[in-house]
Amino acid sequence: MALIITDECINCDVCEPECPNGAITQGIEIYEINPALCTECVGHFETSQCVEVCPVDCIPLDPDHVESQTQLMDKYHRIIAIQPDSQNQD
């Protein structure tokens, strides 16, 4: 299941740099999570990093994007497969 940022977000800027998949971006009014990129940090960390750092607890599971741990791991593998390898760039 992907995560979602609610309208309780205070735009504190701490969640965006914590996302290993680049799923969090600044929206028009609050930060937003792209469900296509959110793996709840599966494949990277034991817990969702944005949830860990959020000072107002405004990042719950998104009921509109239900995914199993297996589906999240599959998404993680797809995401890392398409990310450019920064070490091979000239």
trRosetta pair geometry for C-beta under 8 A, 3 or more apart (Angstrom, degrees):
i j d omega theta_ij theta_ji phi_ij phi_ji
1 40 7.0 53 73 -49 62 134
1 61 4.7 31 121 -164 134 111
1 62 6.2 -178 171 55 90 68
1 63 7.6 -6 -154 -97 128 30
1 65 5.9 123 -156 101 60 73
1 66 5.0 -21 -96 -126 97 43
1 67 5.1 -177 -56 34 34 71
1 72 7.8 -40 20 -66 37 119
2 23 7.9 -152 -151 -177 110 148
2 33 6.5 170 166 127 108 122
2 35 3.7 -160 22 -134 175 84
2 38 3.9 93 -142 80 95 128
2 40 7.1 -155 -124 -47 32 85
2 61 7.7 124 85 -159 35 63
2 62 4.7 -16 85 37 83 129
2 65 3.9 -8 28 103 107 142
2 67 6.8 65 -29 9 67 122
3 33 5.4 -47 86 136 82 176
3 38 5.5 -141 29 -172 78 145
3 40 6.1 124 -34 -95 102 77
3 48 6.1 111 -54 -155 146 153
3 50 6.7 170 97 70 159 130
3 51 6.9 -134 -126 -54 151 105
3 59 5.2 23 173 175 126 95
3 60 7.0 170 -151 97 79 26
3 61 6.2 -71 -106 -109 60 38
3 62 5.9 125 -175 -20 10 96
4 33 5.9 -141 -111 45 35 121
4 35 7.9 -11 -77 -74 83 101
4 59 7.1 174 79 -149 36 57
4 60 6.4 -18 56 69 87 71
4 61 7.5 39 13 142 88 19
4 62 3.8 108 -31 -87 108 99
4 64 7.8 67 -59 34 141 101
4 65 7.9 141 -52 25 103 116
5 9 5.0 36 167 -65 112 133
5 15 7.4 157 -94 87 130 168
5 24 7.6 86 -36 -130 134 102
5 30 6.0 -158 124 135 121 117
5 31 5.1 -19 100 88 177 86
5 32 6.1 -133 41 -107 119 30
5 33 5.7 134 -13 -15 93 99
5 58 5.9 49 -161 122 69 99
5 59 5.5 -23 -97 -98 66 80
6 9 6.5 164 77 -28 50 83
6 58 4.5 -124 49 -171 93 91
6 59 7.5 -147 3 -75 81 32
6 60 6.8 38 -35 14 116 99
7 29 7.7 5 -131 110 87 128
7 30 6.3 -167 -123 -14 48 154
7 58 7.8 -129 60 -162 23 130
8 56 5.6 -156 140 137 106 127
8 57 7.9 -18 106 82 142 60
8 58 3.9 -160 78 -106 101 123
9 30 3.8 110 69 -158 134 124
9 31 5.6 -152 -164 32 152 85
9 56 7.2 165 -113 66 30 133
9 58 5.0 -160 -67 104 61 152
10 55 7.4 -50 41 71 130 106
10 56 5.7 117 -7 -19 112 147
10 58 7.9 149 -8 -1 73 147
11 26 7.7 56 -135 -131 101 98
11 30 6.2 -127 -65 -126 87 60
11 31 6.7 152 -108 -27 62 88
12 15 7.8 87 69 -7 90 85
12 55 6.1 47 -4 25 173 118
12 56 7.8 153 -14 -5 131 107
13 16 6.3 -46 -159 23 57 115
13 17 7.9 36 162 -4 77 101
14 17 7.5 -70 -166 39 35 94
14 18 6.9 28 151 -19 67 121
14 53 4.7 -140 140 144 118 122
14 54 7.1 173 81 -90 113 41
14 55 7.1 84 31 -16 147 96
15 18 5.7 -75 -158 37 38 114
15 19 6.8 41 157 -36 74 100
15 24 5.4 -129 126 -171 101 166
15 31 6.0 146 67 116 126 168
15 49 8.0 140 -147 113 65 80
15 50 4.0 50 -150 -142 102 96
15 53 6.1 175 -86 79 59 112
15 54 5.9 22 -73 -77 113 88
15 59 6.9 150 -118 -62 146 146
16 19 6.4 -53 -161 12 31 110
16 24 4.6 -144 -109 109 59 115
16 25 7.0 83 -125 -100 112 26
16 26 7.1 -18 -82 -48 145 77
16 31 6.3 -137 -61 -130 97 134
18 24 7.9 23 59 29 77 147
18 49 4.0 -157 161 133 112 118
18 50 5.4 160 84 -76 123 59
18 52 7.5 -156 -177 59 153 100
18 53 5.5 -179 -50 13 160 143
19 22 6.1 152 110 -68 111 14
19 23 5.1 -129 -178 41 142 80
19 24 4.4 159 -20 11 150 106
19 33 8.0 180 -105 -122 148 92
19 38 7.9 -63 -146 -106 122 75
19 49 6.7 -174 -82 71 40 116
19 50 5.9 13 -70 -54 89 113
20 41 6.4 93 21 -124 116 78
20 44 4.3 164 43 -126 163 163
20 45 7.3 158 -14 -12 137 103
20 49 7.2 101 -19 13 91 143
21 37 4.6 169 138 168 119 94
21 38 6.7 175 69 -95 142 31
21 39 6.0 125 -43 9 151 100
21 44 7.7 -135 -40 -27 86 145
21 76 7.8 -105 -84 -117 126 69
21 79 5.5 -22 -136 175 110 157
22 25 7.9 34 170 -59 73 92
22 37 6.2 -71 80 174 70 150
23 33 5.2 28 139 -158 105 77
23 34 4.8 -135 -155 51 73 83
23 35 7.8 81 -161 -73 123 14
23 36 7.9 -179 -124 70 100 55
23 37 3.6 -174 -94 99 90 106
23 38 4.3 129 -176 -68 164 70
23 39 7.9 -178 -38 3 146 64
24 31 5.6 12 -173 175 100 119
24 32 7.2 162 -147 81 56 39
24 33 5.5 -25 -92 -97 72 71
24 34 7.8 -141 -65 9 26 78
24 50 6.2 144 -57 -96 148 142
25 31 6.9 165 87 -154 27 74
25 32 5.9 -22 65 60 76 88
25 34 7.0 41 6 -29 108 104
26 31 5.8 -54 -104 -101 46 67
26 32 7.7 60 162 15 9 83
27 30 5.6 5 54 71 115 49
27 31 6.2 131 5 -147 90 12
27 32 3.9 84 -54 -24 120 114
33 37 7.9 -140 180 69 71 91
33 38 5.1 41 169 -65 114 137
33 50 7.7 -173 -90 66 124 173
33 59 7.6 95 -37 -141 140 103
33 62 7.5 -147 80 -45 126 135
34 37 4.5 43 89 23 109 107
34 38 6.5 168 82 -24 53 90
35 38 5.4 -53 -130 32 38 114
35 62 6.2 -102 -98 73 118 160
35 64 7.8 -95 -79 95 161 94
35 65 4.3 -140 -153 -101 140 163
36 75 8.0 -162 -176 -153 46 122
37 79 6.4 103 -139 -113 70 133
38 62 7.9 89 82 9 154 131
38 65 7.7 80 68 117 121 151
39 42 4.5 -110 153 46 101 87
39 43 5.9 -12 131 22 152 113
39 44 7.5 116 80 5 123 105
39 72 4.7 120 -160 -173 77 89
39 73 7.6 100 -163 -76 122 28
39 75 5.2 -175 -95 92 100 112
39 76 4.6 80 -132 -69 164 90
39 79 7.0 -119 -36 8 128 146
40 48 4.8 -67 -165 -81 68 108
40 72 5.8 -36 33 -143 103 147
41 44 4.8 -93 -167 65 74 107
41 45 4.2 -30 162 50 128 98
41 46 7.8 -12 114 54 121 20
41 47 6.6 24 70 106 143 29
41 48 4.9 171 6 -110 116 45
41 49 5.4 123 -83 -9 144 86
42 69 6.5 173 -122 -153 146 71
42 72 4.0 83 35 131 153 119
42 73 5.5 -97 145 -72 125 64
42 75 7.9 79 70 61 118 98
42 76 5.5 -123 99 -44 85 137
43 72 7.7 -154 -16 137 100 86
43 73 6.0 140 -61 -128 101 65
43 76 3.3 152 -16 -175 156 156
43 77 7.3 -160 -110 -49 146 60
43 80 7.3 -141 156 -26 143 131
44 49 7.8 -55 108 -22 125 122
44 76 7.4 -156 -24 -138 83 126
45 48 7.5 147 83 -88 118 16
45 49 5.7 91 36 -51 162 98
47 51 6.9 -106 160 69 98 114
47 52 5.7 98 113 -59 122 117
48 51 4.1 61 90 11 110 115
48 52 6.7 176 92 -17 57 85
48 59 7.3 -152 128 125 136 128
49 52 5.4 -52 -148 31 37 117
49 53 6.5 14 163 -5 69 108
50 53 6.4 -68 -148 44 29 96
50 54 6.1 42 156 -42 67 106
50 59 5.3 -157 121 -157 107 173
51 54 5.9 -44 -141 14 29 118
51 57 7.9 40 -158 -130 75 61
51 59 4.9 -136 -90 87 72 120
54 57 5.9 132 110 -78 114 27
54 58 6.1 -140 179 36 136 70
54 59 5.1 178 -39 4 162 115
62 65 4.5 23 97 34 118 102
63 66 6.8 5 -162 -58 44 95
67 71 4.0 -128 -169 94 97 129
67 72 5.3 122 121 -56 123 80
67 75 7.2 -4 -173 -15 158 137
68 71 4.7 100 50 7 74 101
68 72 7.0 -134 97 -3 41 86
69 72 5.6 -53 -147 37 33 113
69 73 6.3 33 153 -19 65 105
70 73 5.7 -54 -148 37 31 110
70 74 6.4 33 152 -20 64 105
71 74 5.5 -51 -147 35 33 114
71 75 6.4 36 152 -20 64 103
72 75 5.6 -51 -149 35 32 113
72 76 6.4 40 149 -24 64 102
73 76 5.4 -46 -149 31 35 118
73 77 6.6 36 152 -18 64 101
74 77 5.8 -53 -152 35 33 111
74 78 6.6 33 150 -18 64 104
75 78 5.6 -54 -150 36 35 112
75 79 6.3 35 153 -21 67 106
76 79 5.8 -57 -148 35 29 111
76 80 6.4 17 160 -10 66 108
77 80 6.2 -57 -141 41 29 102
77 81 6.2 34 157 -26 62 111
78 81 5.7 -59 -150 32 28 115
78 82 6.8 8 161 -6 63 109
79 82 6.5 -73 -155 40 28 97
79 83 6.6 34 153 -34 66 105
80 83 5.6 -44 -142 19 39 117
84 89 7.1 46 154 -58 121 117
85 88 4.5 41 99 15 113 111
85 89 7.5 176 95 -29 64 81
86 89 5.9 -43 -157 9 43 118
